[in-house]
Each structure stands twice: as structure tokens, then as C-alpha cells.
Amino acid sequence: MTANGMADAPGAADSAPWGAGQWGLLCVLSGNMLLDAVEVSVVLVALPTIGEAMDMSLPAVQWLMSGFALGFGALLLLGNRIAALCGRRRAYLGAMAVFALASVVGGATDSESLLIATRVVKGCCAALTAPTGLAIISTAFRDGPQQRKAVSVYSMFGATGFTAGLLLSAALLESSWRWTLLFPAPLALALLVFATRIIPHDPGAGGRAPRLNPGLLRDGRLLRSAVGAATLNGTYAGLLLLITFQLQQRLGWSPWQCALGLLPACVPLMVTVPFAGRLVARWGTGLLIALGALAPFLGCALFLWRGPAETYWSAALPALVLVEAGFVLSFAALNIQATAGIPAAGRGAAVPLYQTGVQLGGVVTLPLVALLLTEYEGPRPALLLVTAISAVGLLTAFTTPRARLRPPGRVPTKTTGDSTEGARMKGSGND
């Protein structure tokens, strides 16, 4: 109501400018999303250097990536329950504090097992802050244009973080590999200080979290989406690991050259993530998922056919571009399809289940790729594995009923958090 007692015009509240408090809250939440995404890619470029400095084998050092994904996936199913029991604010702030502490321990330790453990812990923290941050946005911003704009900003930070992490890693490695593990601590503490002042108090502990319904495991669209996203994430993570060691150890590239060489695998998603909803509205989920599964398979098959011994420009680059094209085409569509047939009341339990499946793609693929790179001479066996995983994703995409492959006249685009989860999917491999 206005001061004279007249009702507000429809949409007036939605179009009203945000206050300083809302902007501050969004900056803090988005900053933490950025930090989570950076945390994944900053370690990727540093893996060969860390492995050499700590005398870690490739199967061991890859756990610095897959350990984060393991922690993230393992706690996702419990994240909503923890937030409900402790309250969103407490869960969020507590996870940020533990994240900062784990960064200090990881950067200072000389113990291989402790270093890996800190990565698992940080993944667990991200599993609390990412969905909790999105939930805070859903209550702090009015449903409609305000909330969609906030989620778009939040998503953009997540997608940008993976790209920033690659470049930051190359810069930090010029000083010491330990800075790639230590640098998140002061940033997380700074965000924590602002968060304690900005994040609103919620009703408190003792709330009820969505329970996992066994019937969800029989939902075909949810399972196909989870398998499709898991194979896409696994293909991406495995290929990045393979190419990183190929460039630095076999071709003698510096960390800076490697970071720049991996940019085609993340920049396109960063640029297109704000338009993902429009893409789905125009072409529908089925067609985009099928094309998004075909592109990575073609990229890996081309890399395998050309041979890993070929130059970066003729073999690795086309593979990176095509796998990234898979994310651009299908990451939002997979998220939408996963919960399309599930009632709104059940989606709170379905999304963590779906995202847990996504993380398994990286958790399973990375150790196997590292093992094959260690046990066999040359990367071809590992590349065969990654290509086979992408083929599973392609087969899964084409099990979608034909009717769903056709572009619809109109697809609802109100999918709060879909693009954010897609970025998270990649950051944890990214998004």
C-alpha cells in the first residue's frame, strides 16, 4: 500500500531498485560462490607442481581435485537437514569459518594425507554454502524479476570463478605452490566478517528439511539427467586432468601457458550462462541435452583419432572446445529436466540427489584417468576411458522419448537456481 492508502501498481515492487542491504547481501553470497569455483580450478594447473614438490604420485595428487568433489557430493544430501537444524545463517557462517581454517592447514602442511583431507573438508563446506546461499537469495529477494536478476548475478560469479582460478593459479605458482592452497583463507575470512553483519537471521534451528523419497530413484527423467550430467562432468574433469599433465610434463608448457591453453574450456560458459534460460525456452531440454552429449563425444573421439602426440592446436584445443560446447548447450537443460516431472514439494530432496550424482562423475573418473596415465605409457588408454564415458552420456541422452527432442513452442524459464547449479556442477569437477 502507498502512503495514501492506494494499492501499489502491479509489478511496482518487482521493478523497485534494490537497497544497499540487498546489494551487500548479494555481493557477499556471490563472492563466496566465486571463491568455491576458484577453489577447484586453482588447484588444477598446480597439480604437476604440487605433485613434484611433495613427491606425490599422479593417483595421489589427483585427489586434490576429486577429494573436493567427494566432500561436496557426500554432504549435499545432508546439507538441507543441517541448515534446517542449525538455521541457514549458522550453517553458512560455520561452513565459511571451517573453509578458511582448512585452507590454512592445507597450505601449511607437509602431510600428503592431511592435505587431501583438507580438500575433502572444503568440499563439504561448499556443499553447505552453495545451496544455503541460494536459499537465502530465495527469501531475501522478491519472487519474480528481482529474484531472477539476483540468481543471474550469483550464477555469473560462479561461472566466472573457474576461469579466474586458472589465471590466479599461474600467478600464484610464480611465488609458491602453497599460495594456491593458502590464498582462499584471507578472502574467506573477509567474506565471513561481512556475512556476519549482512546475512539475515532466520527463524532458527529445529526446522524440518526435505526427506529423501525412495520413489525419486524411480523417476526416469531425474535418473537420466543425473547420468547425463555425471558423464558430462566426468568427461570434462578427466580431459582437463589429462591435458594439464600432457601440456606441462610432456610438452614442457609453463603454468601460465597451461592456464591460457585451458581457457577455451571455461570462457564460453562464463559468457553464455545469463542466456541459458532463453536457450532452453527456444529449443527445449531434450534437443539441447542430445546436442550437449554429442559435442563432448565428438571432441574426445577427434582427440583420440588425431592422437595425443599431435600439437595442442590440432588435437587438444578442438577437444576442449567441443566438451565446453556440451556444457553451454546442456547444463541448464539437464537441471531443468531433472526436476521437470517432480512436484514442487519434492524438489527440495530431488536437487541434492541429482547434484550428488553429478559429483560422482568426477569422483569416479579422475582416479581412473590418473591410474591409467600412471600404469600405461602414453595417454591413449586414459583418453579411451574418457571417450567411453562421453559415449555413455550420448546413449543416455538418446534414451529420451523422441517427443521431448522436438523444440517446444514455449518452455517455462522460471527455474530459480538452475544456472547456478550448472556452474556448480562444472566448478566441482568447476560449477
N, C-alpha and C positions, 0 to 999 in steps of 0.2 A: 504494500500500500504506500502511496505517496503521502506527503505531509498534509494534503488537503482531503485525504480520505479516499481519493480515487484509486482504482486498481491500476497497477503497473501495466504498461502495454506489453503484449505477448513478446517474449524474446528480449525484453529490455534488460533483464538481469543477466541473460547469457551474453549480451553484447557489451555489458559494462566493463570498463578496464579493470585489470587486476590491481589489487593494492600491493603495497610494499611487502606485507607479510606473505602474501601468496607467491610473489616473485622470489622472495628469500627462501621459502619452503621448497619451491621447485628447483632452485639453484642447488640447494643442499642435496636433495634427493637425486637430481640428475648428476651432480658431481660424484656421488657415491656410485652411481651406475657406470659412469665413465671410468672410475677407478677400478671397479670389478672387471671391466672389459680390458683395460690396460694390463691388469694383473696377469691375464692369460698370454697376450702376445709379447709382452716384455720379456717373458722367460723363453719364448720360442727361439728367438735369434740368439739368446745367450746360452742355449743348451750345449753346443760344442765347447764353448769356453769354460762353462761350469764343470762339464764332464772331465775336461783335461786338468783343470785346477784341482779338483777334488778326487781325481783318479777314479771316476765313476764310469762303469760300462754304459753303453748305449741303452740296454734294457733297464738299467737302474736310473739313469738320468732322465729318461722319458717320463718317469713317474712325477717329475716336477710339473708336467702338463696333465697327465692322466690322473694324478692324485688330486688336483684341484677339481677336475670333473667328477671324480669319485665322491669327494666330500659334498659337492654341490648336489649331485643326484641322490646321494644317500639321505640327506636331510630334507629334501624337498617335500617328501610325503609327511614329515613331521613338522614342517615349518609353520603351517597354518595352526596346528594344535599348540605349538609353543607360543605363537603370537596370541592365540586366544587365551591361554592360561596365564601368561605373563603380562599381556597387554602389548599392543603394537609398539608403543613408544619404548617400553623397557626392552623388548626383544630387539628392536632396531639399534638402540644405543648400545646395548650389551654386545651385540654382534660386531659393531664398529670398533668397540674398545678391544675385543679379542683379536680382531683382524689386525689392528695396529701392533698389538703385542706379538702376534705370530710373525709379523713382518720383521720386527727387531730380532727375534730369536732366529729366524731363518737366515737373515743376513749376517749374523754374528757366529753361527755355529760352524764347527768343523766336522760334525757328525752327519754322515750320509742319511742314516735313518731318521734323525731328528729333523733334518732339512725337508725330507719327504713328508714327515708328519705335519710340519707347519703348513705345507701346501694343502694337505687334506683338511686341516682345520680352517684355513682361509676359504676353501671351497664351501665348507659348512656355513661359515659366516655369510658368504654371498648368497647361499640358499635361504637365509633369513632376511637379509636386507633387500634383495631384489623384489620378491613378491610383496613384502611388507611395505616397501616404498610405493609400489603400485597401488596397494590397498589404501595407503594414506592419501594418495592423489585422488582416489575414487570418492573419498569423503570430504576432502578439502576443496575440491573444485566442483562446481555445479554440473550435473549431468547434461550433456549436450555439447555445444561448440566449445565452451570453456574447458571441459574435461578432455575433449578430443585434442584440443590445442596443447594442453599440458602433457598428455600422453605422447604426442608427436615430438615435443621437445625432449622428453625423457628418453624416447626411443632414439632420437638423433644422437644424444650423448653416448648411449650405449654402442651404437654403430660406429661412431667416431673413435671411441676408445681403443678398438682393436688396431685401427690404423695408427693412432698416436703411439700405442705401445711399441710397435715395430721401430719407429723412428727414435723413440725415447731409449729403447734398449741399445741401439747402436751408439747413441751419445753417451750413455752411462758406462758402456763397456770400455770406452776410452780411458776412464778413470779406474774402475774396478768392477768385476762381475758382481761383487757383493752389493753394489748400489742398485742393481736390478731387483734385488730382493728387499733392500732396506728402504728404498725411496717411498713406498706406499705409507710407511709409518707416520711421518710428519703430516702428509696430506690427509690421512685418515683421522689423525688427532685434530687437525684444524677443522675438518668437516664435523667431527664429533662435538667440538666446542660450539659451533654454530647450531648444530642439530639440537643440543640440549636447550637452547633458547627458542628455537623456531618450531620444532615438531610438536604438534598439539597433544595434550593429554587425552587419552581415550577413556571410555568408561571404566576400564580397569581389568584386573585379572578375573579368571573364573568363567570366561565366555566359552561358548561351545563352538568347536571347529568342525568343518565338514568331515564326515566319516567316509572311509573308502567303501564303496558299494561293490561287492564282488561282481554284480551284474555289469559293471563298466568293462570288465575284462572280456565280455562277450559282445561288446559294441564294435562292429566291423569297421566303421569309419574311424573310430578312435584308434584301434589297433593298426589299421593300415597307415594312418597318419603318423603314429609313433614309429613304426618300422621305417617308413619313408624318410622321416626326419632323422632317425638314428643312422640310417645308411648314408644320408647326405652329410651329416655331421662327422661320421666315421671316415668317409671318403676324404672330406676336407682336411680333417686333422691328420690322417695318415699321410696324405700327399704333402702337406706342409712340413711334417717331420722329415719325410724322405728328401724333399727338395732342399730343406735347410742344411742337412748334413752333406748332401750332394754338392751344393754350392760352396760351402765353407771347407770341407775336408777334401773333396775330390778335385774341385776346380780352383781352390785357393782363394775364394772371394773373401773380402773383409766383412765384418758385421754390417758396416754401412752399405756395402754393395748388396749384401743378402737382404737387408731390410728394404732397400729400394726395389730389389727384384721381386719381393713378395707383395708389394703394394697392389698390383693388379688383382690380387686375391682378396682384397678388402675394400678398396676405394669405391667400386661400383655400388656396393650395398649401402655404404655410407651416404652416397649421393641420392639413391633412389628410395630409401626407406620411408620418406614422408609421402611417397606416392603409391605405396604398396596397396592401400585400400582401394584406390582408383583402379589399379591394375586388376584386382580381383573383381571389382564391380563390372569391369568391361568384359573380361574373358572367363570368369568363373573359376572355381577351385580345381575342378578335375583336369581341365586342359593345361592350366599352369603347372600343376603337380607333375603331369606327364612330361611336359617340356622341361621342367626343372629336374627331372630324373634322367632324361635323355642327355642333356648337356654334359653333366659330370661323367657319364659313361663314355661319351664320345671323347671327352678330354683325356680320360685315363687310357682309353684304347689307343688314341693317337700317340700318347706319350710312350706306351708300350710298343707300338708299331715302329715309331721313329727310333726308339732306343734311348735309354737314359744317358748313353755316352754322347748323344748329339749335343749341340750347343743349347744354351738357355733359350735363345730366341726361337729356335726351330722345334723344341720339344717341351721344355718345362713351361714356358710362357703360355703357349696355347692351352695346355692342361689347366694352368691356374685360372686363365680367363674363363674357360668353359665350366669349371667347377664353381667359380664365383657366379657365373650366369645362372647356375642351378639355384643358388641362394636368392638372387634377385627375382627370379621367376616364381619360386615356390615357397619361400619361407613363411610369408603371410598366409598363403593359401593352405598350407599344411596346418597351421594353427587354427584357422577358421574351420577347416573340415573336421579337425579332431573333436570339436565340441558341437558341431552343427546339429547332430541328432540327439543331444543330451539336454534335458530340461534345465532351465536356469538354476534351479535349486541344486542340481547335481554337478554343476560345472566347477564349483569350488574344490571338489575332490578329483574331478577328471583332469584339470590342467596340471596339477603336480604329478599325477600318474603319467601323463603324456610327456612332461618335461623330464621325468626320471628315465623314461625310455630313450629320450633324445640323448641324454648324457651317457647312457650305456654304449652308444655308438663310438664315442671317443675312448671310453674306458676299456672297451674290448679291442678296438683297432690299434691304438697306439702301442701297447705292449707287443702285439703280434708283429707289427711292422718293425719295431726295434729288434725283436728276436730274429726275424728273417734277415735284416740288414747285418746282424752280427754273425749268424750261422753260415750265411752264404756269401760268396764273393760277388760283389756287384748288387745293384738294387733291383734287378729284374724280378726275383721271387716276391719281394715286398710289393712291387708295383702290380704284379699279378694278383696279389691279395686285394689291394685297393680297388683294382678294376673289377674283381669278382664282387666285392661289397657294393660297388656302384651298380652292378648288374642286378643284384638283389633288389635294390631300390627301384630300378627300372621295371622289373617284373611286378613289384608291389604296386607301382603307380598304374600299371595297365590292368590290374585286377579290379579297378574302379569300374562300376557299371557304365556302359557306353553313354547312357543318357546324361551322366554327370560330366562327361568330357566336352559336351557342347557348351559354347558360351551362352549364358542366360541373357534374357532381356534386361534383367536388373538383379543384382545381388546386394543384400544389405551390407553396408560398410560400417555399421556401428559395432565395432569389435574392439572394445577398450582393452588395451594391453597386448593385442596380437602382435603388432610390430615390435613391441618391447620384448616379448618372449622370443621372437625370431632373432633379434640381436643377441639376446642372452644365449640362445641356442648356439649360435656361432661363437661368441666370446668364450664359451666353456669348452669348446672342443679342444662362445670367442669368449652372444650373444651366445 
